[in-house]
Amino acid sequence: MATRKPRPKKCPDCKGAGETAETVRVGSARKSRETTDRQAALCLTCFGSGHAPTA
């Protein structure tokens, strides 16, 4: 009799999508300002897998 593997939990930061939206900044480091634009970025908690990290 085969048993099912438990499904991994979704990442709490990206909600299982694997990526997050970051605000775009322009200008030099000293005078940088945020724009209203958003850019997709890889989720650093799950490294894009969408699964919650274990341990």
Long-range contacts (C-beta under 8 A, 24 or more apart in sequence): 8-51, 8-52, 9-51, 9-52, 10-50, 10-51, 10-52, 11-43, 11-45, 11-46, 11-49, 11-50, 11-51, 11-52, 11-53, 12-45, 12-52, 13-43, 13-44, 13-45, 13-46, 14-43, 14-45, 14-46, 14-50, 16-50, 16-51, 17-43, 17-50, 18-42, 18-43, 18-46, 18-48, 18-49, 18-50, 19-43, 19-48
